[in-house]
Amino acid sequence: MKRVLLFLLVSLVTGSLSAQKYAVMNSGTILEALPEYTSAQEQISDLQEQYQQKIQAEYDQLEAMFQQYQNDKARLSAQQKNAREQEILNREEEVKAMQERYFGQEGTLAKTSEVLFKPIQDRLQDAVKYIAERQGYALIIDLAIGMGVVHYTPEIDISNLILERLQAVR
């Protein structure tokens, strides 16, 4: 009885899926074709490089402080050693905090990325929705997300339609 019920359920789901229209798209390909996306990527890359250079300079200074301490260590009293070690530890914490401010989940780079990419992603989502409604697609799978699609027929790829819509709506 359970097998019959399971068979009927699978048949029903399979039947309803085959009656619906579906397509695939590749958001990676679509986004790479948009000049504003490429520009945003370059801005983020430049900002990341700037921040990385600042952080590296801070770590270089921290390393110089440590080396100076190592060189002076033999001549320092216990109290002076403790003070210098604490100074180095405090500076290290400051540098780590700076790194978190730049590169953390709530950091400047993440916030800037969201400001730059969110409007582009919203436009992409609007274009997908428009095409889906116009063409009657019940399901559109994004190949760029890598959800485990192992095969698809290229005829169901609507990436070009979405890209054309994005370029038409500028």
Contacts in CASP RR format, 6 or more apart in sequence:
PFRMAT RR
TARGET T0000
AUTHOR 0000-0000-0000
METHOD contacts of the structure
MODEL  1
MKRVLLFLLVSLVTGSLSAQKYAVMNSGTILEALPEYTSAQEQISDLQEQ
YQQKIQAEYDQLEAMFQQYQNDKARLSAQQKNAREQEILNREEEVKAMQE
RYFGQEGTLAKTSEVLFKPIQDRLQDAVKYIAERQGYALIIDLAIGMGVV
HYTPEIDISNLILERLQAVR
20 138 0 8 1.000
20 139 0 8 1.000
21 135 0 8 1.000
21 136 0 8 1.000
21 137 0 8 1.000
21 138 0 8 1.000
22 137 0 8 1.000
22 138 0 8 1.000
22 139 0 8 1.000
22 140 0 8 1.000
22 141 0 8 1.000
22 156 0 8 1.000
23 135 0 8 1.000
23 137 0 8 1.000
23 139 0 8 1.000
23 140 0 8 1.000
23 141 0 8 1.000
23 156 0 8 1.000
23 157 0 8 1.000
23 158 0 8 1.000
24 140 0 8 1.000
24 141 0 8 1.000
24 142 0 8 1.000
24 143 0 8 1.000
24 149 0 8 1.000
24 152 0 8 1.000
24 156 0 8 1.000
24 157 0 8 1.000
24 158 0 8 1.000
24 159 0 8 1.000
25 128 0 8 1.000
25 140 0 8 1.000
25 141 0 8 1.000
25 142 0 8 1.000
25 143 0 8 1.000
25 157 0 8 1.000
25 158 0 8 1.000
25 159 0 8 1.000
25 162 0 8 1.000
26 142 0 8 1.000
26 143 0 8 1.000
26 144 0 8 1.000
26 157 0 8 1.000
26 159 0 8 1.000
27 124 0 8 1.000
27 142 0 8 1.000
27 144 0 8 1.000
27 145 0 8 1.000
28 144 0 8 1.000
29 144 0 8 1.000
29 159 0 8 1.000
30 124 0 8 1.000
30 159 0 8 1.000
30 162 0 8 1.000
30 163 0 8 1.000
30 166 0 8 1.000
31 37 0 8 1.000
31 120 0 8 1.000
31 124 0 8 1.000
32 38 0 8 1.000
33 163 0 8 1.000
34 120 0 8 1.000
34 163 0 8 1.000
34 166 0 8 1.000
36 120 0 8 1.000
37 117 0 8 1.000
37 120 0 8 1.000
40 116 0 8 1.000
40 117 0 8 1.000
40 120 0 8 1.000
43 112 0 8 1.000
43 116 0 8 1.000
44 109 0 8 1.000
44 112 0 8 1.000
44 113 0 8 1.000
44 116 0 8 1.000
47 108 0 8 1.000
47 109 0 8 1.000
47 112 0 8 1.000
48 109 0 8 1.000
51 102 0 8 1.000
51 103 0 8 1.000
51 108 0 8 1.000
51 109 0 8 1.000
54 98 0 8 1.000
54 102 0 8 1.000
55 95 0 8 1.000
55 98 0 8 1.000
55 99 0 8 1.000
55 102 0 8 1.000
55 103 0 8 1.000
58 94 0 8 1.000
58 95 0 8 1.000
58 98 0 8 1.000
59 95 0 8 1.000
61 91 0 8 1.000
62 88 0 8 1.000
62 91 0 8 1.000
62 92 0 8 1.000
62 95 0 8 1.000
65 87 0 8 1.000
65 88 0 8 1.000
65 91 0 8 1.000
66 88 0 8 1.000
69 84 0 8 1.000
69 85 0 8 1.000
69 88 0 8 1.000
72 84 0 8 1.000
73 81 0 8 1.000
76 84 0 8 1.000
100 107 0 8 1.000
101 107 0 8 1.000
101 108 0 8 1.000
102 108 0 8 1.000
102 109 0 8 1.000
103 109 0 8 1.000
103 110 0 8 1.000
104 110 0 8 1.000
123 166 0 8 1.000
123 169 0 8 1.000
124 162 0 8 1.000
124 166 0 8 1.000
126 169 0 8 1.000
127 162 0 8 1.000
127 165 0 8 1.000
127 166 0 8 1.000
127 169 0 8 1.000
128 140 0 8 1.000
128 162 0 8 1.000
130 165 0 8 1.000
131 137 0 8 1.000
131 140 0 8 1.000
131 158 0 8 1.000
131 161 0 8 1.000
131 162 0 8 1.000
131 165 0 8 1.000
132 140 0 8 1.000
135 158 0 8 1.000
135 161 0 8 1.000
137 158 0 8 1.000
140 158 0 8 1.000
141 147 0 8 1.000
141 149 0 8 1.000
141 152 0 8 1.000
143 149 0 8 1.000
143 152 0 8 1.000
143 157 0 8 1.000
END
